[in-house]
Each structure stands twice: as structure tokens, then as C-alpha cells.
């Protein structure tokens, strides 16, 4: 039960990261941490990095839940 709950939280968190990155939503894309990575990597690479992290979280969370 505890692992499934944690995995569900990870899936939701990954979806928020992916959604916030793809649509460049202010509540996510304009935070200090994201602005820092955009400064370091550039707008496009930061978007790819954060989208990849979101997808990875979703996949790993679903793998644990379904698996």
C-alpha cells in the first residue's frame, strides 16, 4: 500500500512537471529553480531536460504500480 501511494505521487509529480514544461505555465516555468536551469542550459535544452525528467518519473511510477 505505501509503495503504491508513493508511486502515485511520483506519477502525479511527473505529470505536473511535464505539463508545466510543455505549456510553459508560470507556476512552474517561472520558478527560481527552473529559471536557473534555463540560464545554465538555455530555454530549449532546459525544456528537454525537464520534460525528460517528467516522463521518466511517470514511467517509473507506473512501472512500480503496474508491475
KOLSELO-110862 format. One line per 10 residues: number of its first residue (from 1); for each residue y, x, z of N, C-alpha, C, O. Coordinates in pm, 1 decimal, always signed. Atoms other than C-alpha are relative to their C-alpha. Example, Ala and Ser with C-alpha at 12.3 -4.5 7.8 and 13.67 -1.06 7.14 Angstrom:
2
1	-119.0 +89.0 +0.0 -450.0 +1230.0 +780.0 +120.0 +90.0 +0.0 +118.1 +193.6 +66.5  -119.0 -82.0 -6.0 -106.0 +1367.0 +714.0 +109.0 -77.0 +73.0 +219.8 -26.1 +89.9
This chain:
67
1	-119.7 +81.7 +0.0 +0.0 +0.0 +0.0 +125.8 +85.9 +0.0 +217.9 +57.5 -76.5  -117.8 -84.7 -9.9 +250.9 +274.0 +92.3 +26.7 +78.5 -126.7 +142.1 +92.7 -167.3  -15.1 -77.1 +122.8 +188.3 +481.0 -220.6 +46.3 -89.2 -115.3 +126.4 -47.0 -198.8  -42.7 +93.2 +104.2 +226.8 +176.2 -444.2 +146.8 -37.6 +16.7 +219.2 -51.1 -82.0  -140.8 +31.5 -26.0 +558.4 +90.2 -277.7 +89.0 +116.1 -41.7 +192.2 +95.7 -105.6  -76.1 -118.7 +38.7 +684.4 +445.4 -322.6 +4.0 +13.9 -152.2 +108.6 +46.1 -208.7  +5.8 -7.7 +145.8 +571.6 +443.3 -686.0 +88.5 -105.5 -65.1 +152.4 -79.0 -166.9  -86.4 +106.0 +51.2 +750.3 +113.7 -744.7 +146.5 +39.8 +12.9 +225.4 +16.6 -78.7  -137.2 -47.7 -20.0 +1070.4 +260.1 -600.2 +33.6 +108.1 -102.3 +144.2 +110.0 -156.3  -22.1 -105.9 +98.8 +1032.9 +562.6 -827.8 +18.2 -58.9 -139.3 +103.8 -12.3 -214.5
11	-13.9 +65.3 +130.5 +987.2 +337.5 -1133.5 +137.3 -65.5 -11.8 +203.9 -51.5 -114.4  -130.2 +66.9 +2.5 +1297.0 +134.7 -1044.9 +112.0 +103.2 -8.4 +207.0 +85.9 -84.7  -99.8 -105.9 +1.2 +1498.1 +450.5 -976.7 +7.2 +65.1 -139.3 +116.0 +91.0 -190.8  +4.0 -55.9 +135.0 +1385.7 +597.1 -1310.2 +62.8 -93.8 -102.2 +131.0 -48.6 -194.1  -59.2 +98.0 +91.4 +1485.1 +274.7 -1488.5 +151.7 -3.1 +14.5 +223.2 -16.0 -84.9  -145.1 -3.6 -22.2 +1831.0 +286.8 -1330.0 +60.3 +124.3 -63.5 +165.3 +117.0 -127.3  -48.0 -124.5 +61.1 +1873.3 +649.5 -1437.6 +2.1 -12.9 -151.7 +101.3 +21.7 -215.8  +8.5 +14.2 +145.2 +1758.5 +573.0 -1791.6 +103.6 -99.6 -52.0 +172.7 -71.3 -149.8  -95.0 +103.0 +41.5 +1968.4 +256.0 -1821.6 +143.8 +50.7 +13.1 +225.6 +31.0 -76.7  -134.6 -53.7 -21.6 +2276.8 +425.4 -1675.1 +37.0 +107.8 -99.0 +153.1 +118.7 -138.5
21	-25.3 -107.1 +95.8 +2242.0 +720.4 -1910.9 +15.0 -53.3 -141.6 +107.9 -15.1 -212.7  -2.7 +50.9 +137.2 +2170.2 +529.4 -2230.8 +128.1 -79.1 -26.2 +189.5 -65.1 -132.0  -117.0 +84.8 +20.0 +2455.4 +282.9 -2181.0 +127.7 +59.3 +60.6 +233.3 -3.8 +57.4  -114.7 -71.2 -57.1 +2687.6 +536.2 -2007.7 +78.7 -88.5 +97.5 +201.2 -98.0 +89.7  -62.4 +88.7 -97.5 +2757.1 +295.8 -1722.3 +76.5 +80.3 +103.7 +27.8 +182.7 +151.7  -87.7 -74.3 -90.5 +3041.1 +404.3 -1493.2 -62.6 +27.2 +136.2 -44.8 +135.4 +192.1  +57.2 -19.8 -133.0 +2847.3 +352.8 -1169.5 -97.5 +117.5 +3.7 -125.4 +171.3 +110.9  +92.6 -113.5 +6.2 +2606.5 +622.9 -1285.3 +62.5 +119.0 -71.9 +63.7 +229.6 -17.8  -42.5 -108.4 +87.7 +2762.3 +830.1 -1563.5 +125.0 +71.3 +50.6 +147.0 +187.4 +16.0  -124.0 -58.9 -48.1 +3093.1 +894.3 -1384.2 -9.8 +54.6 +142.3 +92.3 +88.3 +202.3
31	+13.4 -57.7 -134.1 +2949.9 +1015.7 -1053.7 +21.6 +150.8 -6.4 +9.8 +212.4 -112.4  -30.6 -143.0 -5.6 +3033.5 +1366.9 -940.4 -118.2 +85.6 -45.8 -99.9 +183.9 -117.7  +119.4 -76.9 +35.9 +2677.6 +1492.8 -981.3 -23.9 -0.4 -151.4 -56.3 +102.7 -210.5  +21.3 +10.7 +144.6 +2648.7 +1365.3 -1338.4 +111.5 +72.1 -75.5 +85.6 +138.3 -176.0  -111.1 -70.9 +63.6 +2994.1 +1495.7 -1429.9 -22.4 +151.2 +5.5 +12.2 +223.4 -88.1  +30.0 -142.9 -13.6 +2884.1 +1836.3 -1301.3 -102.8 +43.4 -104.3 -86.2 +147.9 -167.3  +101.3 -36.5 +100.1 +2574.4 +1837.8 -1524.6 +56.8 -13.1 -141.4 +18.7 +63.0 -230.3  -63.8 +12.1 +131.4 +2785.5 +1716.9 -1819.1 +87.8 +120.6 -29.1 +96.6 +166.3 -143.1  -83.6 -119.4 +15.7 +3021.2 +2007.6 -1760.6 -85.9 +122.1 -33.3 -48.5 +203.7 -117.5  +88.3 -115.5 +19.9 +2732.6 +2257.3 -1747.7 -72.9 -4.9 -134.1 -79.6 +95.2 -205.4
41	+87.6 +10.8 +116.8 +2517.5 +2124.7 -2032.4 +65.6 -61.3 -122.4 +13.2 -49.1 -233.1  -60.8 +74.8 +109.1 +2757.4 +1923.3 -2245.8 -46.9 -144.3 +4.2 -150.0 -176.0 +63.5  +25.9 +144.3 -5.0 +2760.8 +1548.9 -2299.6 -138.7 -35.7 -54.4 -214.2 -108.4 +10.2  +125.6 +36.9 +66.0 +2463.8 +1526.9 -2537.1 -122.1 +55.2 +74.3 -219.5 -16.9 +95.8  +115.1 -59.7 -70.1 +2231.8 +1768.4 -2354.0 -19.9 -62.0 +137.6 -133.2 -80.2 +182.1  +11.6 +65.7 -130.6 +2309.1 +1608.5 -2019.2 -64.5 -138.0 -16.3 -146.5 -178.8 +65.9  +60.2 +131.4 +25.4 +2221.8 +1268.1 -2166.8 -150.0 +13.4 -26.5 -229.7 -66.3 +23.0  +142.6 -22.7 +28.1 +1891.7 +1404.5 -2299.1 -73.8 +37.7 +128.3 -183.8 -11.6 +153.5  +61.6 -42.4 -125.7 +1816.4 +1571.7 -1964.2 -21.3 -119.0 +93.4 -131.3 -137.9 +145.4  +10.9 +112.0 -93.0 +1887.0 +1261.7 -1756.8 -91.0 -110.2 -54.3 -162.9 -174.0 +22.5
51	+92.6 +97.4 +59.1 +1705.6 +1031.4 -1999.4 -144.1 +46.6 +18.3 -232.4 -33.6 +48.7  +135.5 -55.2 -17.7 +1402.7 +1262.1 -1981.8 -46.9 -14.9 +143.7 -162.9 -48.2 +168.1  +35.6 +16.2 -141.6 +1408.4 +1255.1 -1602.2 -33.9 -145.7 +29.4 -132.0 -174.3 +97.9  +27.2 +142.4 -20.4 +1428.7 +874.9 -1604.3 -133.3 -42.0 -58.1 -210.0 -113.5 +6.4  +127.9 +33.1 +64.6 +1139.4 +844.1 -1849.1 -116.4 +60.0 +77.4 -218.4 -6.1 +97.0  +106.1 -65.3 -77.2 +930.9 +1093.6 -1650.5 -28.0 -75.6 +129.8 -143.7 -94.7 +167.3  +19.1 +75.2 -124.8 +989.4 +900.1 -1327.9 -71.8 -131.7 -26.3 -161.1 -170.0 +49.2  +64.9 +127.1 +33.6 +890.8 +572.6 -1493.5 -147.4 +22.0 -32.3 -233.4 -51.4 +16.4  +138.5 -26.7 +40.9 +576.0 +720.7 -1647.7 -85.3 +40.3 +119.6 -195.7 -11.6 +136.8  +78.7 -44.3 -116.0 +461.4 +897.0 -1329.2 -19.8 -113.1 +100.5 -128.1 -128.1 +157.0
61	+13.6 +113.2 -91.1 +533.0 +591.0 -1115.5 -102.4 -100.8 -48.5 -185.1 -148.6 +29.1  +97.6 +93.6 +56.2 +338.6 +364.2 -1348.8 -140.8 +57.8 +0.4 -238.4 -14.6 +19.9  +131.4 -64.6 -0.8 +56.5 +616.0 -1369.1 -65.4 -14.0 +136.8 -185.3 -39.9 +146.4  +55.3 +13.8 -135.3 +14.9 +605.4 -991.0 -33.5 -146.8 +28.8 -137.8 -176.6 +86.9  +22.8 +142.1 -27.0 +46.7 +226.0 -975.6 -123.2 -52.2 -73.5 -206.3 -122.4 -15.9  +108.3 +53.7 +82.1 -195.2 +155.9 -1259.8 -128.0 +80.9 +7.6 -235.6 +34.1 -29.8  +104.4 -80.2 +5.4 -414.0 +437.6 -1209.2 -108.1 +60.1 +49.4 -172.9 +137.9 -20.7
